[in-house]
Amino acid sequence: MSDVDAHLLIVDDDERIRGLLQKFLMRNGFLVSAARDAAHARRILSGLDFDMIILDVMMPGEDGITLAKSLREERETPILLLTAKGETEDRIAGLEAGADDYLSKPFEPKELLLRINAILRRVPAGDAADELPKVLHLGPIRYDIERAEMWQGESLVRLTATESQLMKIFSGQINEPISRAKLVEDLGRDHGQAQERAVDVQITRLRRKIETDPKQPRYLQTVRGAGYMLAPE
């Protein structure tokens, strides 16, 4: 996907912020729609698909985290949360709800642009070339590396952009532990303990799709003192 082809949905109850973000992102080549609250966003989403949703957490009525969790149950559109809360617990709650990343207010518009582009680059591309697929077997799950697709039987397992990028990273270093710091770097995020904790949340979510018992992982293992390792059959 070319970034300039991306259609973004901004959901924020602050009219001034909505307008500023919409103008800024349109000047940078995006198609941009805007919603004033969760209910408005749902109406827009019922008729349109978007490449990313930029979602404010603190809104009257249904808040952003609740909306993100609900949307994630039915679609894998990347979600970037905007939050005025700086506590790590609130950020982790957003990731657990299904968001791909978060950005604390106030922020520099350029940083928002960098985050958006980084997430869009993690979204899997379309169909790969018609070559023999390279497949990893994870119990009843199989992962097609070239197509970046995960299957359980005849059913496609939907992956978020971040989960897809994690599978790509692990598939490049099978049976080799990868540190949390390296995962943060490969995901294109800033360094820091909070981001490493965010990676832990993403790993937990990915295990729910891979493992028969996510609490006792067989394929996406924790290697004490070294990080995480993908160990296919």
C-alpha positions in Angstrom: 0.0 0.0 0.0 1.2 3.5 -0.8 0.8 5.8 2.1 -0.8 8.5 -0.2 -3.5 6.0 -1.1 -4.5 5.4 2.5 -7.9 6.5 3.7 -7.9 7.4 7.4 -10.8 7.9 9.9 -10.2 10.4 12.7 -12.5 9.9 15.7 -12.3 12.8 18.2 -14.9 14.8 20.1 -12.8 18.0 19.9 -13.9 19.8 16.8 -10.8 22.0 16.7 -8.4 19.0 16.9 -10.4 17.0 14.3 -10.2 19.9 11.9 -6.4 20.5 12.4 -5.6 16.8 12.1 -7.8 16.4 9.0 -6.1 19.4 7.2 -2.6 18.3 8.3 -3.0 14.7 7.1 -4.7 15.8 3.8 -1.7 18.1 3.1 0.5 15.0 3.5 -1.4 13.0 0.9 -4.0 11.0 2.8 -7.7 10.7 2.3 -9.3 11.7 5.6 -12.8 11.3 7.1 -13.7 12.4 10.6 -16.2 11.4 13.2 -17.2 13.4 16.3 -17.9 10.4 18.6 -18.1 6.6 18.7 -21.7 6.5 17.4 -20.8 8.7 14.5 -17.8 6.6 13.7 -20.0 3.4 13.7 -22.3 5.0 11.1 -19.4 5.9 8.9 -17.8 2.5 9.2 -21.0 0.8 8.3 -20.6 2.0 4.8 -16.9 2.5 4.3 -13.7 0.6 4.8 -10.6 2.5 6.0 -6.9 1.8 6.1 -6.5 3.1 9.6 -8.6 4.5 12.4 -7.1 7.3 14.6 -9.1 7.1 17.8 -9.2 9.5 20.8 -9.5 7.6 24.1 -11.3 10.3 26.2 -14.7 10.9 24.5 -18.2 11.4 26.0 -20.4 8.3 25.8 -18.6 5.3 24.5 -14.8 5.8 25.1 -12.1 5.0 22.6 -10.8 1.9 24.3 -14.3 0.4 24.4 -14.9 1.3 20.7 -11.5 -0.2 19.8 -12.3 -3.5 21.5 -15.6 -3.7 19.8 -14.2 -2.9 16.3 -11.4 -5.4 16.8 -14.0 -8.2 17.1 -15.2 -7.6 13.6 -12.3 -6.1 11.6 -8.5 -5.9 11.6 -8.2 -2.3 10.5 -5.1 -0.8 12.2 -6.0 1.5 15.2 -3.9 4.3 16.6 -5.0 5.6 20.0 -4.6 9.2 21.0 -4.7 9.6 24.8 -4.1 12.4 27.2 -3.3 9.8 29.9 0.4 9.2 30.4 0.1 6.2 32.7 1.5 2.9 31.3 -1.5 1.0 32.5 -3.8 3.1 30.3 -1.7 2.5 27.3 -1.5 -1.2 27.9 -5.3 -1.3 28.3 -5.6 0.2 24.8 -3.2 -2.4 23.3 -5.1 -5.2 25.1 -8.3 -3.8 23.5 -6.7 -4.3 20.1 -5.0 -1.1 19.2 -1.8 -1.3 17.2 -0.1 1.7 18.8 -0.7 4.8 20.9 0.4 8.4 21.0 0.1 10.6 24.1 -1.3 14.1 23.8 0.1 16.7 23.3 2.1 15.4 20.4 4.0 16.9 17.4 2.1 16.4 14.1 5.3 15.0 12.6 5.4 12.3 15.2 1.8 11.4 14.4 2.7 11.2 10.7 5.7 8.9 11.5 3.5 6.6 13.6 0.9 6.4 10.8 3.4 5.6 8.1 5.1 3.0 10.3 1.8 1.2 11.0 0.8 1.3 7.3 4.1 -0.3 6.4 3.3 -3.2 8.7 0.0 -3.9 6.9 0.5 -7.1 4.8 0.7 -6.5 1.1 -1.7 -8.1 -1.3 -1.3 -11.4 -3.1 2.3 -12.5 -3.4 3.8 -14.0 -6.5 2.6 -17.4 -7.5 5.5 -19.4 -6.2 5.6 -22.5 -4.0 4.6 -21.3 -0.5 6.9 -21.6 2.4 4.8 -22.7 5.3 5.4 -23.0 9.1 3.3 -25.6 11.0 2.3 -24.6 14.5 0.1 -27.5 15.6 -3.3 -27.0 13.9 -2.1 -23.6 12.7 -0.1 -23.1 9.5 1.6 -19.9 8.5 2.3 -19.1 4.9 5.4 -16.8 5.1 5.3 -15.5 1.5 1.6 -14.6 1.6 1.8 -13.5 5.3 -1.3 -15.6 5.9 -2.2 -17.7 8.9 -4.7 -20.6 8.5 -6.5 -23.1 10.8 -7.9 -25.8 8.5 -9.8 -24.0 5.8 -10.3 -20.9 7.9 -8.1 -17.8 7.5 -6.9 -16.5 10.9 -7.1 -12.7 10.9 -4.0 -10.9 12.0 -3.7 -7.3 12.9 -0.9 -5.2 11.2 1.3 -5.6 14.3 0.7 -9.3 14.7 1.5 -9.8 11.0 4.8 -7.9 11.4 5.7 -10.0 14.5 5.1 -13.2 12.5 7.3 -11.8 9.7 10.1 -11.0 12.2 9.9 -14.4 13.9 9.7 -16.2 10.6 13.1 -14.7 9.7 14.7 -16.1 12.8 13.1 -19.5 13.4 14.2 -21.2 16.6 16.3 -18.2 17.6 15.3 -16.0 20.5 14.7 -12.3 19.8 15.0 -9.8 22.6 12.1 -7.5 23.5 14.3 -4.5 22.7 15.0 -5.9 19.2 11.3 -6.5 18.6 10.6 -2.9 19.6 13.3 -1.7 17.1 12.0 -4.0 14.3 8.5 -2.8 14.9 9.7 0.8 14.3 8.9 2.1 17.8 10.8 4.2 20.3 12.9 2.4 22.8 11.9 2.2 26.4 10.4 0.0 29.1 6.8 1.0 28.2 7.3 -0.1 24.6 8.8 -3.4 25.7 5.7 -4.0 27.9 3.6 -3.1 24.9 5.4 -5.8 22.9 4.5 -8.3 25.7 0.8 -7.4 25.2 1.1 -8.0 21.5 2.8 -11.4 22.1 0.0 -12.4 24.4 -2.6 -11.5 21.8 -0.7 -13.4 19.1 -0.4 -16.5 21.3 -4.2 -16.6 21.6 -4.3 -17.2 17.9 -1.4 -19.7 17.7 -1.4 -21.7 20.9 -3.8 -24.4 22.1 -3.0 -23.2 25.6 -1.7 -19.6 25.5 -0.7 -19.8 29.2 1.7 -22.7 28.4 3.0 -21.7 24.9 4.5 -24.5 22.8 5.3 -22.6 19.6 5.8 -18.9 20.6 8.0 -19.5 23.6 9.5 -17.2 26.2 13.3 -17.8 26.5 14.3 -16.6 30.0 16.8 -13.7 29.8 16.7 -13.7 26.0 13.3 -12.8 24.8 10.8 -14.7 22.6 11.3 -17.5 20.1 9.1 -19.1 17.4 9.6 -22.8 17.4 7.5 -24.5 14.7 7.2 -28.2 14.2 
